[in-house]
Each structure stands twice: as structure tokens, then as C-alpha cells.
Amino acid sequence: MKSLAKLVAMFSLLVVGFVQAQEAAPMPVPEHGNFVEAAPIALYTNVKYKDCDEMSPCAQPKIIAVKDPCACYDPCSCCGPKCVYIQICVPTCGCELISCKRNGDRIRYDYGKYAVDVRVKKDHIEVDYQD
């Protein structure tokens, strides 16, 4: 049970960890007491960023999971994953308040003075920075 908790914790760190490039660096994941290399997460590329000048001056990259704008919504078919990973830049200080609307199509990361709005459109994802 302990190793399962460690595996979940390591995976969550991998998903929300900070990255410097287009892909996250591989992170060791415990498997039956041994560490193995995890595959890097591929980021979704069809992302449009708006108002980047309103981004926090102390912002750091963060990987988040959002709904896939191109996924089929037929529950009977075996399509690919229903979520994709994108990179946003968030302030390092303060607590985040995450709100979700329209069944996950609108996500807001609120940090008080700064906020990041993520909108899932028909064929792309839009990231809008607010100050």
C-alpha cells in the first residue's frame, strides 16, 4: 500500500511538475522497490496564448491536464485519451484557487492579483493571462 501511495505521489509530481522545455524530463517511478525511468509527457501543440504581457513577473511553467478538443465523445468507441497536457506559467507565490465551468471546458487558476484562464475550443486550447 505504501508503494502504491509513493507511485501516485510521484505520478502527480510528474504531471504538475515544472518544466523548462516542450517535454517534461523523465522522472524515476518506484516499481516494487526499484526505480525505473518514466516516459516524458508529450505536450499538446495547438495552444494559443493571449495577453502574455499580463503574466506574473515571477511566473514558472506548470504542466496541467485539460480536455482534448479533438477527442470523440462517443462512449461506445475506443478513442485515444480524453485529456491532453499543456504548459501554462503561474506565479510561484500564493495559493491557487482552481474553478471549473462548462463541464471542464473553462478552467481558471486564480492567484489573487494574477489569473490564468484556460478555454477548450473546437480545435484548439486558448490560454489567457489576466492581471
Secondary structure, 3 states (H helix, E strand, C coil): CHHHHHHHHHHHHHHHCCCCCCCCCCCEEEECCEEEECCCCCCCCCEEEECHHHCCCCEEEEEEEEECCCCCCCCCCCCCCCEEEEEEEEECCCCCEEEEEHHHCEEEEECCCCEEEEEECCCCEEEEEEC
